[in-house]
């Protein structure tokens, strides 16, 4: 049988101090209540000696805060989201918060269930890479006073700040680079969550292609559950179309594309040049190295945290239009193009 956890009352009895005084000290209000430093040190030392841990739920009832942040992404195993999540976790920890992760796998019902979980946990704020179809639920959270910041994706949620990268500009730069190297038939294989015509990376690609007077080859693919399904789609696209260059809209599509190209015996860049949106360790160590449109991961994480912390520290009672913060991408040219 385990010993019961020591309580605030146990501390008060042990030290012959009122429970109210103990509470003030443990909740950081000693200076405000003019409690002597010697007593504070005595209480904290005894609390540590007894192994006292404050009740998180009781604390949240008193303060109205849980010091928990909810983070929702498409797939936490994806290197882009994993890198962002790691940086966010480190930064929120420095601000006194813990983090709860979840992955939607682009499943709207799953995403809505996680939003309900965030509400049940009474998280102080949410950082969300949303899935299409969650707009109303996110608006509801905002109307209830929850601090929310979107990133990577933005579906026009009024009143919600979002941190994005210049997807159109980054894709334009990729096409411009390939065209300057003599590519005439450039294909884009990109994720399309709903309407390809509204996807920024596809819009940027088409604009660059039109400006350079080249034929348009766009191949939108839906989100897949398995890597093998992407291989099948990409293999079919490359077999049925005579492309001299290909741009992949995400790093996981780029990795699948690299696998297909290598298996088919095509040489990069002699037979087909390649660029991927999003960098990845594999693209650096592969020979030839793969040209990428790199997203500023550190800057994204920092801007997301700065925006959320500002909301948590100075909550705005009146809803106002959200600010969409757009960060630049960087074209890193390697031997594949």
C-alpha positions in Angstrom: 0.0 0.0 0.0 1.5 3.4 -1.0 1.7 6.3 1.3 -0.9 9.0 0.7 0.4 12.1 -1.0 1.1 15.0 1.4 -1.4 17.8 1.2 -1.4 21.6 2.0 -3.0 20.7 5.3 -0.2 18.4 6.2 2.3 21.2 5.6 0.3 23.6 7.7 0.1 21.1 10.6 3.8 20.2 10.4 4.9 23.8 10.5 2.2 25.1 12.7 1.3 27.7 10.1 -2.1 28.6 8.7 -3.2 26.8 5.5 -3.9 30.2 4.0 -0.3 31.3 4.5 0.9 28.0 3.0 -1.3 28.6 0.0 0.0 32.2 -0.5 3.6 30.9 -0.4 3.1 28.0 -2.8 1.1 30.1 -5.2 3.9 32.8 -5.4 2.0 35.5 -3.5 4.4 35.7 -0.5 5.8 39.1 -1.4 2.4 40.5 -2.2 1.1 39.3 1.3 4.3 40.5 3.0 5.3 37.1 4.3 8.8 36.9 5.6 11.5 35.4 3.4 12.6 33.1 6.3 9.1 31.6 6.5 8.9 31.2 2.8 12.2 29.3 2.8 11.0 27.2 5.7 7.8 26.3 3.9 9.4 25.5 0.5 12.1 23.4 2.2 9.5 21.3 4.1 7.3 21.0 1.0 10.3 19.6 -0.9 11.1 17.3 2.0 7.6 15.9 2.1 7.4 15.5 -1.7 4.4 17.9 -1.9 3.0 18.5 -5.4 0.2 20.9 -6.0 -3.1 19.6 -7.4 -3.1 20.7 -11.0 -6.9 20.6 -11.3 -7.4 22.6 -8.0 -4.8 25.1 -9.2 -6.6 25.6 -12.5 -9.9 26.2 -10.7 -8.2 28.9 -8.5 -6.3 30.7 -11.3 -8.4 29.9 -14.3 -5.3 28.6 -16.1 -3.9 25.1 -16.7 -0.6 26.2 -18.2 -1.2 23.7 -21.0 -1.0 24.5 -24.7 -2.7 22.3 -27.3 -0.8 21.7 -30.5 -2.6 20.1 -33.5 -0.8 19.2 -36.8 -1.4 17.0 -39.8 1.1 14.4 -38.8 3.6 14.7 -35.9 5.9 12.2 -37.6 6.3 14.4 -40.6 9.8 16.0 -40.3 8.4 19.5 -41.0 5.8 19.3 -38.2 8.1 17.3 -35.9 10.7 20.1 -36.1 8.2 22.8 -35.6 6.6 20.9 -32.6 10.0 20.4 -31.0 10.9 24.0 -31.2 7.4 25.1 -29.9 7.7 22.7 -27.0 11.0 24.1 -26.0 9.7 27.7 -26.3 6.5 27.2 -24.4 8.3 25.4 -21.6 10.5 28.4 -21.1 7.3 30.4 -20.7 6.1 28.1 -18.0 3.7 25.9 -20.1 3.5 22.3 -21.0 2.2 21.0 -24.4 -0.3 18.4 -25.6 0.3 17.1 -29.2 -2.1 15.5 -31.6 -2.2 14.6 -35.3 -5.3 15.0 -37.5 -4.1 12.9 -40.5 -6.2 15.4 -42.5 -9.3 13.8 -41.0 -11.8 16.5 -40.2 -13.8 14.4 -37.6 -10.6 13.4 -35.9 -9.6 17.1 -35.8 -12.9 18.1 -34.3 -12.6 15.4 -31.6 -9.2 16.8 -30.7 -10.6 20.3 -30.4 -13.2 18.9 -28.0 -10.4 17.3 -26.0 -8.6 20.6 -25.8 -11.8 22.2 -24.4 -12.2 19.3 -21.9 -8.6 19.8 -20.8 -9.2 23.5 -20.5 -6.0 24.3 -22.4 -5.0 28.0 -22.1 -4.3 28.3 -25.8 -4.2 26.3 -29.1 -1.7 26.2 -32.0 -3.4 24.6 -34.9 -2.4 23.5 -38.5 -6.1 23.1 -39.4 -7.9 20.6 -41.6 -10.5 21.9 -44.0 -13.9 21.7 -42.4 -12.9 22.7 -38.9 -13.6 26.4 -39.5 -16.8 26.7 -37.4 -15.3 24.8 -34.4 -12.3 27.1 -34.4 -14.5 30.1 -34.6 -16.5 28.7 -31.6 -13.3 28.4 -29.6 -12.4 32.0 -30.3 -15.9 33.3 -29.3 -15.5 31.5 -26.0 -12.3 33.5 -25.3 -9.8 30.8 -26.2 -6.4 32.0 -27.5 -5.8 30.4 -30.9 -3.0 30.8 -33.5 -3.1 29.0 -36.8 0.0 28.0 -38.8 0.9 26.4 -42.1 -2.7 26.5 -43.3 -5.3 29.3 -43.2 -8.9 28.9 -44.3 -10.0 32.5 -43.8 -11.0 32.3 -40.1 -11.8 36.0 -39.2 -10.3 37.1 -35.9 -7.7 34.4 -35.7 -4.0 35.2 -36.2 -2.1 32.9 -38.6 1.6 32.3 -39.3 2.2 31.3 -42.9 5.1 31.2 -45.4 5.1 32.8 -48.8 3.9 29.6 -50.6 3.2 31.3 -53.9 6.5 33.2 -53.9 8.5 30.1 -53.0 6.9 28.0 -55.8 7.3 30.9 -58.3 11.0 31.0 -57.4 11.4 27.2 -58.0 9.8 27.4 -61.4 11.9 30.4 -62.3 15.0 28.6 -61.3 14.2 25.5 -63.4 13.2 27.6 -66.4 16.5 29.5 -66.2 18.3 26.1 -66.5 16.4 25.3 -69.7 13.5 23.2 -68.5 10.6 23.3 -70.9 8.1 20.8 -69.4 7.9 21.3 -65.7 5.4 19.2 -63.7 4.0 19.9 -60.3 2.9 17.1 -58.0 1.3 18.7 -55.0 -1.2 17.9 -52.2 -4.7 19.3 -52.8 -6.9 19.1 -49.8 -10.0 20.4 -51.5 -9.9 22.8 -54.5 -6.5 22.8 -56.3 -7.3 26.2 -57.7 -7.2 27.6 -54.2 -3.9 26.0 -53.1 -1.2 28.7 -52.8 1.6 26.5 -54.0 -0.4 25.5 -57.1 -1.3 29.1 -57.7 2.3 30.2 -57.5 3.4 27.4 -59.9 0.8 28.3 -62.5 1.6 32.0 -62.4 5.3 31.3 -62.9 4.6 28.8 -65.7 2.3 31.3 -67.5 4.9 34.2 -67.1 7.5 32.0 -68.7 5.2 30.9 -71.5 5.5 27.2 -70.7 2.9 24.4 -70.8 1.0 23.7 -67.6 1.5 20.3 -66.0 -0.2 20.2 -62.6 -1.0 16.9 -60.9 -2.9 17.4 -57.6 -3.0 14.4 -55.3 -5.3 13.9 -52.3 -3.9 13.2 -48.8 -3.0 9.5 -48.5 -2.8 7.2 -45.5 0.2 5.2 -46.8 3.5 5.9 -48.5 2.9 3.1 -51.1 -0.1 4.9 -52.4 1.9 8.0 -53.2 4.5 5.8 -55.0 1.8 4.5 -57.3 0.4 7.9 -58.1 3.8 9.4 -58.8 5.0 6.5 -60.9 1.9 6.8 -63.1 2.3 10.5 -63.5 6.0 10.3 -64.5 5.3 7.3 -66.8 2.4 9.0 -68.7 4.0 12.5 -69.1 7.2 13.5 -70.8 8.6 15.9 -68.1 12.1 17.3 -68.0 11.7 18.7 -64.5 9.4 18.0 -61.6 8.5 20.0 -58.5 7.1 18.2 -55.4 4.7 20.2 -53.2 5.8 18.7 -49.9 8.9 16.9 -48.6 7.1 13.6 -48.2 5.9 13.8 -51.8 9.5 14.6 -52.7 10.8 11.6 -50.9 8.3 9.3 -52.6 9.2 10.9 -55.9 12.9 10.4 -55.4 12.2 6.7 -54.7 10.2 6.4 -57.9 12.8 8.2 -60.0 15.6 6.0 -58.7 13.7 2.8 -59.2 12.8 3.8 -62.8 16.4 4.2 -63.7 16.0 7.9 -64.5 19.1 10.1 -63.8 18.9 13.3 -61.9 19.3 15.9 -63.3 20.3 14.5 -66.7 16.9 12.9 -67.5 14.7 14.9 -65.1 15.5 17.8 -62.8 13.9 17.9 -59.4 12.9 20.4 -56.7 11.0 19.8 -53.5 9.1 22.3 -51.4 10.3 21.7 -47.8 13.9 20.7 -47.0 14.7 17.3 -45.4 17.9 15.6 -44.2 17.6 13.1 -47.0 17.7 15.8 -49.6 21.1 17.1 -48.2 22.8 13.7 -48.1 21.4 12.2 -51.3 23.7 12.3 -54.3 23.0 14.4 -56.2 21.7 16.8 -53.5 18.1 17.8 -54.0 17.2 21.5 -54.6 14.6 22.7 -52.2 12.3 25.6 -51.3 13.1 25.7 -47.5 10.7 27.0 -45.0 12.1 29.1 -42.0 11.2 26.5 -39.3 12.9 28.4 -36.4 11.2 31.7 -37.4 7.8 30.0 -37.8 8.0 28.4 -34.3 9.2 31.7 -32.8 6.5 33.8 -34.4 3.8 31.3 -33.4 4.9 31.4 -29.8 5.4 35.2 -29.7 1.8 35.6 -31.1 0.2 33.1 -28.7 2.1 34.4 -25.6 1.0 38.0 -26.4 -2.6 36.8 -26.5 -2.3 34.9 -23.3 -0.7 37.8 -21.4 -3.0 40.4 -22.8 -6.3 38.8 -23.8 -8.5 41.0 -26.1 -12.1 40.9 -25.1 -13.4 42.4 -28.4 -13.0 40.2 -31.5 -11.0 41.9 -34.2 -9.7 40.8 -37.7 -6.9 38.3 -37.4 -3.4 39.1 -38.7 -1.9 36.8 -41.3 1.9 36.9 -40.8 3.8 35.8 -43.9 7.4 34.6 -43.7 9.7 34.3 -46.7 11.0 31.0 -48.0 14.6 30.3 -49.3 15.6 28.5 -52.5 18.5 26.2 -51.7 20.1 25.2 -55.0 21.7 21.8 -55.1 22.9 19.4 -57.9 19.4 18.0 -58.8 18.5 21.1 -60.8 
